[in-house]
Amino acid sequence: MQSPYDPDEDPSDEDLWFLPGPLDEGDAADTPWPLAPRQMSLDPTVWLEAERVQYRALLSTAQAVERFAERLRHFPGQVKERLALATVSSVLRSEGVWLGPERIALYQALRIATGDTARDLSRASWAMRRLMARPVQGGGPSDGVHHFLGRAHQADAQDLPGDGRPTGFELEAIGQDWSDAVASLHAAHPLTRAAFAFAQWRSRDITPWDELLEPTIAAVILGREGLDDAATFLPLADSHRFDRHGLTENAGGAEARLEVFFTAIRQGALNANMELERLADWRARAERVTSHLSGRTPAALIETMMKYPIASVEMVSEDTGCSRPSARRNLNIFADLDLVREVTGQDRYRFWAAQL
């Protein structure tokens, strides 16, 4: 018996609008839900368009970097070691590793480290060697990731501690892919290519996810293209750290990542210029308060403390050409005049730094 609620006729398939339609023929790997169209954030064409959008930030960053390079030319070549120490310390702090520039400098000089800091200080020493190398010496990121990282070729990964790093032929293949990807953005500004290189490095898991030192050092070296040979890297601001997600695939589009990178480099160049100004002021003050001292050692010591972030009696003696007792005596005089300070707090193997 027909119910009063039953329709007079059977509904056709076209009336069942609430049911899914027939399956379309397609790729079996397609997702069963619709996806919003989006541009690949690591596509070189997307980054070129992002550079066009961020051209004002790029212009101001490039100008700050050029001013830094020009200012650096008027200082002794060893002064850039101070800036390299600040950059390495800043990147390590972004990882949560608190090693100050003086601590890294002491490790560079004495190779003294405790068990809980030995690995991080060794990584910092690797970064310092890369930043201080002249471009003509090779060993940069463009010479090959395997060579840049300084890893011994190991075809059998089982012979190495398993920390998630690619090794051997796998590292060579991934490194070649990374180099090819960076080269594909040849039409972009070197600063844009540096940010792109950082993002590509992170996306390929060349370095464990919680480490930022290796990709950042590669980026700040690549970005110095076109600068004076005195500036072998781009300084990085301590006040604007690279966030672990700031330049990665999940951080948003290329525009957002370029903005993060440009801001960090621009602030780094401004901070480096201020550091150079402090050094110039310190030299003027040191020359004024030591004008009553006789001999050539005080003037030579001023130049030595300008060059090096920390210096020992042996380093001062060798650099100034004076005897060790004379170097020790003048360092004590400078300390009494508040020009230098002793940084180790010990009686032997002492090191001094300029009191900026």
C-alpha positions in Angstrom: 0.0 0.0 0.0 1.4 3.4 -1.0 2.0 5.8 1.8 0.7 9.4 1.5 4.3 10.5 1.9 5.6 8.4 -1.0 6.1 10.2 -4.3 3.9 9.4 -7.2 6.8 8.2 -9.3 10.3 6.9 -8.6 12.9 9.6 -8.5 15.5 9.6 -11.2 19.2 9.7 -10.5 19.3 13.4 -11.5 17.0 14.3 -8.6 19.3 12.7 -6.0 21.5 15.9 -5.7 22.7 15.0 -2.2 24.5 11.8 -3.3 28.0 11.9 -4.7 28.3 11.6 -8.5 30.1 8.9 -10.4 33.9 8.7 -9.9 35.9 10.5 -12.5 38.7 8.7 -14.2 41.9 10.0 -12.8 45.2 9.3 -11.2 44.9 6.7 -8.4 47.3 8.8 -6.3 45.0 11.8 -6.3 43.5 12.8 -2.9 39.8 12.1 -2.5 39.2 15.8 -1.4 39.6 19.0 -3.4 42.8 21.0 -2.9 43.1 24.7 -3.2 45.5 25.7 -6.0 48.8 27.1 -4.7 52.1 28.0 -6.1 55.2 26.0 -5.3 57.1 28.1 -2.8 60.4 26.7 -4.0 59.7 27.3 -7.6 62.4 29.8 -9.0 59.8 31.7 -10.9 57.8 32.3 -7.7 61.0 33.6 -6.0 61.7 36.0 -8.9 58.2 37.4 -8.5 58.6 37.6 -4.8 61.9 39.5 -5.3 60.0 42.0 -7.5 57.4 42.5 -4.7 60.1 42.9 -2.1 62.3 45.1 -4.1 62.2 48.0 -1.6 63.4 45.7 1.2 66.0 44.3 -1.2 67.2 47.7 -2.1 67.6 48.9 1.5 69.4 45.7 2.4 71.8 45.9 -0.5 72.6 49.5 0.3 73.3 48.5 4.0 75.6 45.7 2.9 77.5 47.9 0.5 78.0 50.5 3.2 79.3 47.7 5.5 81.7 46.4 2.8 83.1 49.9 2.1 83.6 50.7 5.8 85.3 47.4 6.4 87.9 48.2 3.7 89.4 50.9 6.0 90.1 48.5 8.8 92.8 45.7 9.2 91.8 42.5 7.5 91.7 40.6 10.9 88.8 42.9 12.1 86.4 40.7 10.2 87.1 37.9 12.7 85.2 39.9 15.3 82.2 40.1 13.0 82.4 36.4 12.1 82.4 35.5 15.8 79.3 37.6 16.4 77.6 36.0 13.4 78.4 32.4 14.5 77.3 33.2 18.1 74.1 34.6 16.8 73.2 31.6 14.7 74.0 29.2 17.6 71.7 31.2 19.9 69.0 30.7 17.3 69.4 27.0 18.0 69.3 27.5 21.7 73.1 27.1 22.1 74.5 29.9 24.2 78.1 30.4 23.3 79.4 34.0 23.3 82.0 35.3 20.8 84.8 35.3 23.4 84.1 31.7 24.3 84.4 30.7 20.6 87.5 32.8 20.2 89.2 31.1 23.2 88.4 27.7 21.7 89.9 28.8 18.4 93.1 29.7 20.2 93.4 27.0 22.9 91.0 24.2 21.8 89.8 23.9 25.4 86.2 22.7 25.8 84.1 20.8 28.3 82.2 17.7 27.4 78.8 19.4 27.1 80.2 22.2 24.8 82.8 20.3 22.8 80.5 19.4 19.8 79.0 22.9 19.6 82.4 24.6 19.8 83.7 22.3 17.1 80.8 23.3 14.9 81.5 27.0 15.6 85.2 26.4 14.7 84.1 24.9 11.4 81.9 28.0 10.7 84.7 30.4 11.5 87.0 28.7 9.1 84.4 29.0 6.3 83.7 32.6 7.0 87.3 33.7 7.3 88.4 31.9 4.0 89.0 34.1 1.1 86.8 33.5 -2.0 89.8 32.6 -4.1 90.7 29.8 -1.8 87.7 27.7 -2.7 85.8 25.5 -0.3 82.7 27.6 -0.6 79.1 26.2 -1.0 79.4 26.6 -4.8 82.4 24.2 -4.8 80.2 21.3 -3.7 78.3 20.6 -0.5 80.4 17.6 0.4 83.6 19.7 0.2 82.0 22.7 1.9 80.9 20.6 4.9 84.4 19.0 5.1 83.0 15.5 5.5 85.1 12.5 4.7 83.6 10.4 1.9 82.0 7.3 3.5 80.2 5.0 1.2 79.0 2.7 4.0 76.8 4.7 6.3 76.8 1.9 8.9 80.3 2.9 9.8 79.2 6.3 11.0 77.1 7.4 14.0 73.5 7.6 12.9 72.4 11.2 13.4 70.2 11.5 10.4 72.8 13.1 8.1 73.2 12.0 4.5 76.6 10.6 3.8 78.7 9.3 0.9 77.0 9.1 -2.5 73.7 10.1 -1.0 75.2 13.4 0.2 76.9 14.0 -3.2 73.6 13.4 -5.0 71.6 15.7 -2.7 74.4 18.3 -2.8 74.4 18.3 -6.6 70.6 18.7 -6.6 70.9 21.7 -4.2 73.6 23.3 -6.3 71.5 22.9 -9.5 68.5 24.4 -7.7 70.5 27.4 -6.6 71.9 27.9 -10.1 68.4 27.9 -11.5 67.8 31.2 -9.8 70.8 32.9 -11.6 68.6 35.8 -12.7 67.9 36.9 -9.1 70.0 39.2 -6.9 72.7 37.5 -4.8 70.7 38.2 -1.6 67.6 36.6 -3.0 69.7 33.5 -4.1 71.2 33.3 -0.6 67.7 33.1 0.9 66.6 30.6 -1.7 69.7 28.5 -1.0 68.8 28.5 2.7 65.3 27.3 2.0 66.5 24.7 -0.5 69.0 23.4 2.0 66.4 23.0 4.7 63.9 21.3 2.4 66.5 18.6 1.4 67.4 17.7 5.0 71.1 18.1 4.3 71.4 19.1 8.0 69.3 17.8 10.9 66.2 19.9 11.4 67.3 21.4 14.8 70.6 22.7 13.4 70.8 26.0 11.6 74.5 26.7 11.5 75.4 24.9 8.2 72.6 26.3 6.0 73.0 29.8 7.4 76.8 29.9 6.9 76.2 28.7 3.3 73.7 31.5 2.7 75.8 34.3 4.1 78.7 33.3 2.0 76.7 32.9 -1.2 75.1 36.3 -0.6 78.4 38.2 -0.6 78.8 37.9 -4.4 79.7 41.2 -5.9 81.2 42.7 -2.7 84.8 43.7 -2.0 87.2 40.9 -1.2 87.5 42.2 2.4 83.9 41.2 3.0 83.9 37.4 2.7 80.4 37.0 4.2 77.2 38.8 5.1 77.0 39.8 8.8 74.0 38.5 10.7 72.2 40.4 13.4 72.1 39.1 16.9 68.8 40.9 17.5 67.0 39.3 14.6 67.6 35.6 14.7 66.8 33.1 12.0 63.7 31.4 13.2 63.6 27.6 12.7 60.5 28.0 10.6 61.3 31.5 9.2 62.7 30.3 5.8 61.3 26.8 5.5 58.7 25.2 3.4 55.9 25.6 6.0 56.7 29.3 6.8 54.5 30.7 4.0 55.3 32.0 0.6 58.6 33.2 -0.8 57.7 36.8 -0.1 57.5 36.1 3.7 60.8 34.2 3.6 62.6 37.0 1.7 61.4 39.5 4.2 62.8 37.5 7.1 66.1 37.1 5.3 66.5 40.7 4.2 65.7 42.0 7.6 68.2 39.8 9.3 71.0 40.7 6.9 70.1 44.4 6.9 70.2 44.6 10.7 73.4 42.5 10.7 75.1 45.1 8.4 73.9 48.0 10.5 75.2 46.3 13.7 78.5 45.5 12.0 78.9 49.2 11.0 78.2 50.2 14.6 80.8 47.8 15.8 83.3 49.3 13.4 82.4 52.7 14.7 83.0 51.6 18.2 86.4 50.2 17.2 87.3 53.5 15.6 86.2 55.4 18.7 88.3 53.0 20.9 91.4 53.6 18.8 91.0 57.4 19.1 90.5 57.1 22.9 93.5 54.7 23.2 95.7 57.0 21.2 94.7 59.9 23.4 95.2 58.3 26.8 98.5 56.6 25.8 100.0 59.7 24.3 102.3 60.2 27.3 103.8 56.7 26.9 107.2 56.4 25.3 108.3 53.8 22.8 106.6 52.2 19.8 105.0 49.3 21.6 101.8 51.2 22.8 100.9 52.4 19.3 101.6 48.9 17.9 99.5 47.3 20.7 96.6 49.5 19.8 96.6 48.2 16.3 96.9 44.6 17.5 93.9 44.9 19.8 92.0 46.4 16.9 92.7 43.3 14.8 92.0 40.5 17.1 88.9 39.9 19.3 91.2 38.4 22.0 95.0 38.4 22.2 97.6 36.6 24.4 101.0 37.9 25.4 102.5 35.6 22.8 100.3 37.0 20.1 101.0 40.6 21.1 104.8 39.9 21.1 104.7 38.3 17.7 102.4 41.0 16.1 104.2 44.0 17.6 107.8 42.7 17.5 108.4 43.4 21.1 109.6 41.0 23.8 107.1 39.0 25.9 107.9 41.0 29.1 107.3 44.2 27.3 104.0 42.9 25.9 102.9 41.8 29.3 103.9 45.1 30.9 102.0 47.1 28.2 98.9 44.9 28.5 98.8 45.6 32.2 99.2 49.4 31.6 96.3 49.2 29.1 94.2 47.3 31.6 94.9 50.0 34.3 93.7 52.6 31.7 90.5 50.7 31.1 91.5 50.1 27.5 91.6 46.2 27.7 90.3 43.6 30.0 91.4 40.1 30.8 88.7 37.5 29.8 89.9 34.2 31.2 90.1 35.0 34.9 93.1 32.8 35.4 96.8 33.2 36.2 98.2 31.3 33.2 97.2 31.3 29.5 95.6 34.7 29.9 93.9 36.5 27.0 92.9 40.2 26.7 90.2 41.9 24.7 89.7 45.6 23.9 87.3 47.4 26.3 85.0 49.0 23.7 
